[in-house]
Amino acid sequence: MQAIILVGGEGLRLRPLTCNIPKPMVPVVNKPFLEHMFDNLKKHNINEIILAICYLPDHIKRHFGDGGDFGITLTYAVEKSPLGTGGAVKNAEGLLDDTFVVFNGDIFTDLDLTSMIAYHKEKKAKATIALTPVEDPTAYGVVELNPQSKVKCFIEKPSWERVTTNLINAGTYVLEPEVLDLIPSDTYCMLERGLFPDMVEQGVPFYGYPSNAYWIDIGNPADYLKLHHDILMGKAMARFPGKSMADDIWTESGCNIHPAAKIIGPLVIGRDCTIEKGVRISGPCVIGDKCIVRHGATIDEAILWQNVKLGKDTTIRNSVIGNNSVIGDSTWITDSSIVSDDSRIGSGNKLEHGIRIWPGSIIEDNAISF
Ligand code: GTP
């Protein structure tokens, strides 16, 4: 079976992490997010994948090529300008030959696709949508079902008075090729806000597939951090690079970790990192390739991308530091803050309250101070 992954969005909510790279390439436990999606597809013998791309397409193509290195066959459906989730699927029509699966490219899930596809066939559905329960459905697209699990209606971001179910659109669909006839060519169109409600109104056999599988949308920084937390704490299953060095510490080759560094896992460290004496790390944490953590620094539930340099006595807590950034001595970065790529944060600064630092920023010593 073929799958289309929709990866053309700009990922505005995840900025500044997505200023230089598209959201599907953002690293999750030291490998691009999309590779985790491929892992789940391969588990269900879906090896033929079409990427519907638009924003920063070369980034994705350069890394994945024809998919051979990743054990899949990849083709690309490129949009000149964004066509929306429906238009993007229509744009891939020439590459499709039978029943296919569509995924939003920012969903991490261990949904049982094999059983969802079997359910779709058994119901003789034209479309089947995966549904996941959430505590607060008011921020999502809610999907109401009838007792036979047929979709009754879609309600986008309902007020609490209108909430009748906690099941939301999980961004995964099984579709029959006939559905493509309902989508106009070269026209902006959204599946969830245009095509799907119209299909329900026209009486097309459209079923919901509720599931309690792990599910998260990494569309914003808090959920990006949460996914790391959940993977490292064993709530979400994922494969990541590195060998287990101790109970819950994984490292790649070339790391120099001082024996007097105090490390409490879970922790994943990439290649060629240096962790100096007196460093304290409290997991869950991820440290990318070629990072240097100087004497006395503290890293607490944080994520460092590649080639980050942390100065002496610096504290990074519950925050993300992008590629090639240099953080001076005795600086605090806490509370879901983000320092994006190639930034220079001087010594003695205090960045907190979810502050977002854009790529290439320079903050002088003691500019945002205690
Ligand atoms: P935000 O800008 O933060 O809303 O992110 P987004 O647009 O990247 O993601 P959103 O949650 O709105 O979209 C869900 C999925 O559909 C994401 O994986 C997007 O990459 C993808 N997507 C959204 N719009 C398009 C589009 O016009 N074309 C393609 N190919 N994919 C799209």
Residues whose N, C-alpha, C, O or C-beta is under 5 A from the ligand:
A	BS01	GTP	L6 V7 G8 G9 E10 G11 L12 R13 L14 A52 I53 C54 P82 L83 G84 T85 A88 N104 G105 D106 G219
